[in-house]
Amino acid sequence: MSGWNEYRIDHLGIAVRSLETALRFYEDTLGMTAGHRETVATEKVNVAMLPCGGPRLELLEPASPESPIGKFLEKRGEGLHHVALLVPDLAGAVERLKAAGARLLNEPRQGAGGHTCVFIHPASTGGVLLELIQDQEHTA
């Protein structure tokens, strides 16, 4: 199980109904600055990343009501959506998770920022949606 102690928090994903409304709070009230914005077409989501020390806050706005974030907001409302961890060996982590019977929501694919990621269902993690992201420092 080498590498497990090398996991780091990359970001906390926060589902919001409106990026503009959320950014008014984070930028105008808290004084933070969105460092990166993009639309991830495959996930039907608009994203704004807010650096805060090492990890970041990722604001997630549905680009479509049928998107995973749109469905999350309909069911649960705004709030914490997921915790994202950088991993040194995503392929190895996926193999271990599958062998342990963890419920993966996707095969590794490109996500926000062009990073390769996989999501683990909350039923396998004690109630938290986890995103594992390949740490680019450990890519061959």
Phi, psi and omega in degrees: 000035179296149179097340183297327179281000179262007178289143177224149175289125177267310180199165172248124180271127182239119178282129179227151178285328183219121176298318183298317179295314180297318181294329176301320178290306186294321182274308186285319184274312182273340180085014177280167179229130175293121182272337185204136176228142177198165171250129176259099187300321182296333180258355182054052184219143172259136188234140169230127179259132179242108177297141175208081184084236176275294178293167181235164168259133178246113177271130186240117178245131180294135173272349179208143178299336181276357181290160176305321179289321176300317179292321177300312181297320179297321183277319189241344184083183182292151176148191182301126181256314181202164173245129181251131180244135170280133179235144182287336183217086183298316180300317178294320178296318179297317178301314180296318180296315179297316180298329180275356179084016179292148180269107177269140181271347180198163168279159179308133181209170181281132178240203180303143180073007180077011182279148175276130186215164174217145178252142179248128183299142179303335179297337180264353189237011182082025173101005181241129173290122179251139171247127175256131183238133176297121177290118183297337178292339182252016178272135181289000000 
